Amino acid sequence: MVETETFLRNAIDTHGDAVYRLALCRLQNTADAEDVFQDVFLHLLKEKNVGQWNSEHLKAWLLRVTINCCHNLVRNRLRRKVISLEEVPEVTSELTESDYELWEALGRLPAKYRIVVLLYYVEGYKTEEIAALIQCPDATVRSRLYRGRRKLKKMMGGNLDEEPLQKYDGENQGPEFLER
């Protein structure tokens, strides 16, 4: 029992932020994102032989389960009360005004673009890995990434003839990484 608890704590510490960000990005509701977060780690608790998985396999599995849980929640949303993004309480963190503008613009992207942009730039996945996670062709991921970037640049007031976006390097980068 102690071994299971330790494994679960390590998984939450290591990959919990990625699971929560993806759920929040997809659902745009903190309460729903927290519910999905719990569901994902409950699924992990029930899964057998996860102790043999390497960290990348575990992260990919967690993100795939997150996408599935979000999909199930959205499918059942007609029966639930939904609040707008403006009604969501502000997340307490060290976000600057430009960071907030970027996350707000990302939240306004259609879900199919928002998810691939988040997975590519924030989580650092390659397009082939994203394709496997969301179960679509690699070319579709690249198209969505391209269109998502263009929509984000347009929302942020960037010039569409500029150089492409840089990948998020894990540091606190705001919209300035869109300006390149």
Buried (B, 14 or more C-beta within 10 A) or exposed (E): EEEEEEBBEEBBEEBBEBBBBBBBBBBBBBEBBBBBBEBBBEBBEEEEEBEEBEEEEBBBBBBBBBBBBBEEBBEEEEEEEEEEEEEBEEEEEEBEEBBBBBBEBBEEBEBBBBBBBBBBBBBEBEBEBBBBBBEBEBEBBBBBBEBBBEBBBEBBEBEEEEEEBEEBEEEEBBBEBBBE
